[in-house]
Amino acid sequence: MIAYKTLTASLARTCMRDPVTLFFSFVFPPVLLLALGIGMGDLPGMNGHTLIDTIGPNVMGFGIAFVGMFAGAMNIAEWREKGVMRVLRSAPMSVGSILASALTVAIVTALIQAVLVVGVGLIPAVGINLATWAVLSAVPVFLGTLFFYSLGVLVGLAVPTVSAVSLVVTLVVVPMGFASGAMMPLEVLPNWVQTLSDFLPLTYLLDSLRWSLTGVAEMKDALIGCGITAAAGLVLFLTATRLMRWK
């Protein structure tokens, strides 16, 4: 437990010293929500809500995907490139504990990001309408980070360099955000994209956030989304633990 706490604290300090990570985790999502909310937040949305009540969960979900995947993939790539893998191999920790340390930092980062997004959403000019059970959004934030972090670890193991990892993560998350309806309503997208969205993990994370944060989606969709995200995230984490290489 002491080794886990020490590694987690070290990874957190490293994260806080990286200006790029700080910008895309804590600045870009709230600013994006502010711009979208002022520009189109008053437009009619789903189920009698204004559009901002859908935009808010979308921005949060997209941010979780980026935070999770970059945390998983970049940690592995940087550990390998800087020779940290050899140090970790000799540490008195299991592979699962090492990955869990980085996951903990990613989850805390995602939760802080979510709080910032909600804070901006409550600004009158943005005007997001939170559900009375909005605190439950912490559940999909946790599950979504688990899934995308684990997916990121697998990307980091498969892609050889830090620069290539960054490119691959971007090429995965951005198209997924488009095809899952995070960037624009699925209803206006081609039929084949709507069909594809049923097979994308971000779709189910967004369903969970849309119900828990603003009540735009149905509760059953949120439960299905949480279940799928949790099961897939656990499978990917266990797979990443088994496939972890120390060179």
C-alpha positions in Angstrom: 0.0 0.0 0.0 2.9 2.4 0.8 4.4 1.7 -2.6 1.0 2.3 -4.3 0.6 5.6 -2.5 4.2 6.7 -3.3 3.8 5.9 -7.0 0.4 7.6 -7.2 1.7 10.8 -5.6 4.7 10.8 -8.0 2.5 10.3 -11.1 0.2 13.1 -9.8 3.1 15.5 -9.5 4.3 14.7 -13.0 0.8 15.3 -14.3 0.5 18.6 -12.6 3.8 19.8 -14.1 2.8 19.1 -17.7 1.2 22.2 -19.2 -0.3 20.3 -22.1 -2.0 17.9 -19.8 -3.3 20.7 -17.6 -4.6 22.6 -20.6 -6.5 19.8 -22.2 -7.8 18.4 -18.9 -8.8 21.6 -17.0 -9.0 24.5 -19.5 -10.1 23.2 -22.9 -13.4 21.3 -21.9 -14.8 24.2 -19.7 -13.9 26.8 -22.3 -15.5 24.7 -25.1 -18.7 24.3 -23.0 -18.7 28.1 -22.4 -18.4 28.8 -26.1 -21.0 26.3 -27.2 -23.4 27.3 -24.4 -23.2 31.0 -25.3 -23.5 30.3 -29.0 -26.2 27.7 -29.1 -27.2 26.7 -25.6 -30.7 28.2 -25.9 -31.7 26.1 -28.9 -34.3 23.4 -28.3 -32.9 20.0 -27.5 -34.1 16.6 -26.5 -37.2 15.8 -24.5 -38.2 19.4 -23.8 -34.7 20.4 -22.7 -32.5 23.1 -24.2 -29.6 22.0 -26.3 -27.1 22.9 -23.6 -28.4 20.0 -21.5 -27.1 17.7 -24.1 -24.0 19.6 -24.9 -22.8 19.5 -21.3 -22.8 15.7 -21.0 -21.3 15.5 -24.5 -18.3 17.7 -23.5 -17.8 15.9 -20.3 -17.8 12.5 -22.0 -15.5 13.6 -24.7 -13.1 15.0 -22.1 -13.2 11.7 -20.1 -12.2 9.8 -23.3 -9.3 12.1 -23.9 -8.1 12.1 -20.3 -8.4 8.3 -19.9 -6.8 7.3 -23.2 -3.9 9.8 -22.9 -3.2 8.8 -19.3 -3.0 5.1 -20.2 -1.2 5.4 -23.5 1.3 8.2 -22.7 2.3 6.7 -19.3 3.3 3.4 -21.0 5.0 5.2 -23.9 7.0 7.5 -21.6 7.9 4.8 -19.2 9.3 2.8 -22.0 11.1 5.7 -23.7 12.7 6.9 -20.4 13.6 3.5 -19.1 11.2 3.7 -16.2 9.9 0.2 -17.1 13.0 -1.4 -15.6 12.6 0.6 -12.4 9.0 -0.4 -12.0 9.8 -4.0 -12.7 11.9 -4.1 -9.6 9.4 -2.3 -7.4 7.5 -4.3 -4.7 4.2 -3.9 -6.6 2.1 -6.1 -8.8 1.4 -5.1 -12.4 -2.2 -4.4 -11.5 -1.1 -2.1 -8.6 1.2 -0.1 -10.9 -1.5 0.3 -13.5 -4.0 1.2 -10.8 -1.8 4.0 -9.5 -1.9 5.7 -12.9 -5.6 4.9 -13.2 -6.2 6.7 -9.8 -4.5 9.8 -11.1 -6.6 9.7 -14.3 -9.8 9.3 -12.3 -9.1 12.2 -10.0 -8.2 14.3 -13.1 -11.5 13.3 -14.8 -13.5 14.1 -11.7 -11.9 17.6 -11.3 -12.5 18.2 -15.0 -16.2 17.2 -14.5 -16.5 19.6 -11.6 -15.1 22.4 -13.7 -17.4 21.6 -16.6 -20.4 21.6 -14.2 -19.2 24.9 -12.7 -19.0 26.6 -16.1 -22.4 25.1 -17.0 -24.0 26.8 -14.1 -23.0 30.2 -15.2 -26.2 32.0 -16.2 -24.9 32.7 -19.7 -24.6 28.9 -20.3 -27.6 27.8 -18.2 -27.3 24.1 -17.9 -30.1 22.5 -16.0 -28.7 19.8 -13.7 -30.8 16.8 -12.7 -31.5 16.5 -8.9 -29.4 13.3 -9.0 -26.5 15.0 -10.8 -24.0 13.8 -8.2 -24.5 10.3 -9.7 -22.5 11.5 -12.7 -19.4 10.5 -10.7 -20.3 6.8 -11.5 -20.0 7.1 -15.3 -17.0 9.4 -14.9 -15.3 6.7 -13.0 -16.4 3.9 -15.3 -15.6 5.8 -18.5 -12.1 6.7 -17.2 -11.5 3.0 -16.4 -12.5 2.0 -19.9 -10.6 4.6 -21.8 -7.5 4.4 -19.6 -7.4 0.6 -20.1 -7.8 1.1 -23.8 -5.0 3.7 -23.7 -2.7 1.2 -22.0 -3.2 -1.3 -24.8 -2.5 1.4 -27.4 0.7 2.4 -25.5 1.8 -1.3 -25.5 1.2 -1.6 -29.2 2.5 1.7 -30.5 6.3 2.2 -30.2 6.9 5.9 -29.7 5.4 8.8 -27.7 4.7 10.9 -30.8 3.0 8.0 -32.5 0.9 7.2 -29.4 -0.3 10.8 -29.3 -1.4 10.6 -32.9 -3.1 7.2 -32.5 -5.1 8.4 -29.5 -6.2 11.5 -31.3 -7.2 9.4 -34.4 -9.2 7.1 -32.1 -11.0 9.6 -29.9 -11.9 12.4 -32.4 -13.7 10.2 -34.9 -15.3 8.3 -32.1 -16.6 11.6 -30.7 -18.1 12.4 -34.1 -19.7 9.0 -34.7 -21.1 8.7 -31.1 -23.0 12.0 -31.3 -20.7 13.9 -28.9 -20.0 16.6 -31.5 -23.4 16.8 -33.3 -26.7 15.0 -32.9 -26.8 11.5 -34.3 -30.1 12.3 -36.0 -28.4 14.6 -38.5 -25.7 12.1 -39.3 -25.9 9.4 -42.1 -27.6 6.2 -41.3 -24.4 4.2 -41.4 -22.9 6.4 -38.7 -26.0 6.0 -36.6 -25.6 2.2 -36.9 -21.9 2.4 -36.1 -22.6 4.4 -33.0 -24.2 1.3 -31.4 -20.8 -0.3 -31.4 -18.8 2.6 -29.9 -18.0 2.7 -26.2 -18.4 6.5 -26.0 -22.0 6.2 -27.1 -22.8 4.3 -23.9 -20.8 6.6 -21.7 -22.7 9.6 -23.2 -26.1 7.8 -22.5 -25.0 7.4 -18.8 -23.9 11.1 -18.5 -27.0 12.5 -20.3 -29.3 10.9 -17.7 -27.2 11.3 -14.6 -26.1 14.9 -15.3 -29.2 16.6 -16.9 -31.9 13.9 -17.3 -31.9 14.2 -21.0 -31.7 10.4 -21.6 -33.8 7.7 -20.1 -32.7 5.9 -16.9 -32.7 2.5 -18.6 -30.3 3.8 -21.2 -28.0 5.0 -18.5 -28.1 1.7 -16.7 -27.3 -0.2 -19.9 -24.5 2.3 -20.6 -23.0 1.9 -17.2 -23.2 -1.8 -17.3 -21.5 -2.1 -20.7 -18.9 0.5 -19.8 -18.1 -1.3 -16.5 -17.9 -4.8 -18.1 -15.8 -3.6 -21.0 -13.5 -1.5 -18.8 -12.9 -4.4 -16.4 -12.1 -6.8 -19.3 -9.7 -4.3 -20.9 -8.0 -3.5 -17.6 -7.4 -7.2 -16.9 -6.2 -7.7 -20.5 -3.8 -4.8 -20.1 -2.5 -6.2 -16.9 -1.8 -9.6 -18.6 -0.2 -8.1 -21.7 2.0 -5.6 -19.8 5.6 -5.8 -20.9 8.7 -4.5 -19.1 10.8 -3.4 -22.1 
